[in-house]
Amino acid sequence: MSASDCAACIDGCNQVMDKMGYPRGLIRYSTENAIERKYPETKILAHVFRPRVLIYGAVLLAVVLALMAALYLRTPLKVDVIAIAPRWCGEVEGGLIENVYRLQIMKYRRAGRIATTSPCRDWRGSR
């Protein structure tokens, strides 16, 4: 922890200034410009919370919420169907045409899953 993190010196200084009858705020979080021009605390807060800062904060909050929603709603499973290049299709017994594919299943969660596959129906509706 650095010297400016705890602010115990500010509280201690204010207590001493109160006992001595001097104005508080000899040690404080402020800027040189605010001290020289004697800005009241309300004006400093109004400067900190100006529209540009509030809009940037709202945009940042929207981006963080969108990222969290995207992570929560993402698909836990991805399936790629890839045609085998050397043999796109071929004729098999019975005059049927066969296509060969590679099925790649990727899961994004550690929990186990059971996947089953079954042959597709051909264009005539039979297996």
C-alpha positions as CSV (number, residue, x, y, z in Angstrom):
1,M,0.0,0.0,0.0
2,S,1.4,3.4,-0.9
3,A,1.3,6.5,1.1
4,S,-1.7,8.0,-0.7
5,D,-3.9,4.9,-0.3
6,C,-5.0,4.9,3.3
7,A,-5.7,8.7,3.8
8,A,-5.0,8.3,7.5
9,C,-2.7,11.4,7.3
10,I,-5.7,13.5,6.0
11,D,-7.8,12.5,9.0
12,G,-5.0,13.1,11.5
13,C,-4.2,16.5,10.0
14,N,-7.9,17.5,10.0
15,Q,-8.2,16.5,13.7
16,V,-5.1,18.6,14.6
17,M,-6.4,21.6,12.5
18,D,-9.8,21.3,14.4
19,K,-8.0,21.4,17.8
20,M,-5.9,24.4,16.8
21,G,-8.8,26.3,15.3
22,Y,-7.5,26.4,11.8
23,P,-9.5,25.5,8.6
24,R,-9.5,21.9,7.5
25,G,-8.1,20.6,4.3
26,L,-4.4,21.4,4.5
27,I,-3.8,17.8,3.3
28,R,-6.4,16.6,0.8
29,Y,-7.1,14.9,-2.5
30,S,-7.3,17.8,-5.0
31,T,-5.6,19.4,-8.0
32,E,-3.3,22.4,-8.0
33,N,-5.8,24.3,-10.2
34,A,-8.7,23.6,-7.8
35,I,-6.6,24.8,-4.8
36,E,-5.5,28.0,-6.5
37,R,-8.9,28.9,-7.7
38,K,-10.6,27.8,-4.5
39,Y,-13.2,25.7,-6.2
40,P,-15.9,24.4,-3.9
41,E,-16.3,20.6,-3.6
42,T,-19.6,20.7,-5.5
43,K,-17.9,22.3,-8.5
44,I,-15.1,19.7,-8.4
45,L,-17.7,16.9,-8.3
46,A,-19.6,18.5,-11.1
47,H,-16.4,18.5,-13.2
48,V,-15.7,14.8,-12.4
49,F,-19.2,13.8,-13.3
50,R,-19.6,15.8,-16.5
51,P,-21.6,14.3,-19.5
52,R,-18.6,13.0,-21.4
53,V,-17.4,11.0,-18.4
54,L,-20.9,9.6,-17.8
55,I,-21.3,8.7,-21.5
56,Y,-17.9,6.9,-21.6
57,G,-18.8,5.1,-18.4
58,A,-22.2,4.0,-19.8
59,V,-20.5,2.8,-23.0
60,L,-17.9,0.8,-21.0
61,L,-20.7,-0.7,-18.9
62,A,-22.6,-1.7,-22.0
63,V,-19.5,-3.3,-23.5
64,V,-18.8,-5.3,-20.3
65,L,-22.5,-6.4,-20.1
66,A,-22.5,-7.4,-23.8
67,L,-19.3,-9.4,-23.2
68,M,-20.7,-11.1,-20.1
69,A,-24.0,-11.9,-22.0
70,A,-22.0,-13.3,-25.0
71,L,-20.0,-15.6,-22.6
72,Y,-23.1,-16.7,-20.8
73,L,-25.1,-17.4,-24.0
74,R,-22.4,-19.0,-26.1
75,T,-22.9,-22.4,-27.6
76,P,-21.3,-25.1,-25.5
77,L,-20.8,-27.3,-28.5
78,K,-19.4,-26.8,-32.0
79,V,-19.9,-29.3,-34.9
80,D,-17.9,-29.2,-38.1
81,V,-18.9,-31.4,-41.0
82,I,-16.0,-31.7,-43.5
83,A,-16.1,-33.5,-46.8
84,I,-13.2,-35.8,-47.3
85,A,-11.2,-34.3,-50.2
86,P,-9.8,-37.3,-52.2
87,R,-13.2,-39.0,-52.4
88,W,-16.1,-36.6,-52.7
89,C,-18.6,-39.2,-53.7
90,G,-18.7,-42.7,-55.0
91,E,-21.1,-45.3,-56.2
92,V,-21.8,-48.3,-54.0
93,E,-23.8,-51.5,-54.4
94,G,-27.4,-51.0,-55.4
95,G,-26.7,-48.0,-57.5
96,L,-26.6,-45.6,-54.5
97,I,-24.1,-42.8,-54.3
98,E,-22.1,-42.4,-51.1
99,N,-20.5,-39.2,-49.8
100,V,-17.8,-39.5,-47.1
101,Y,-17.6,-36.8,-44.4
102,R,-15.5,-36.2,-41.4
103,L,-17.5,-35.1,-38.3
104,Q,-15.6,-33.0,-35.8
105,I,-17.3,-32.3,-32.5
106,M,-15.7,-29.7,-30.1
107,K,-17.1,-29.1,-26.7
108,Y,-16.3,-26.0,-24.6
109,R,-17.2,-27.3,-21.2
110,R,-15.4,-29.8,-19.0
111,A,-18.6,-31.8,-18.3
112,G,-18.9,-35.0,-20.2
113,R,-21.4,-35.3,-23.1
114,I,-22.7,-38.3,-25.0
115,A,-23.0,-37.8,-28.7
116,T,-24.8,-40.2,-31.0
117,T,-24.8,-40.2,-34.8
118,S,-27.0,-42.1,-37.2
119,P,-27.0,-42.5,-41.0
120,C,-29.0,-39.9,-42.9
121,R,-31.8,-40.9,-45.1
122,D,-31.0,-40.9,-48.8
123,W,-33.0,-38.9,-51.3
124,R,-35.6,-41.7,-51.7
125,G,-36.4,-41.7,-48.0
126,S,-35.0,-45.1,-47.2
127,R,-32.0,-46.0,-45.0
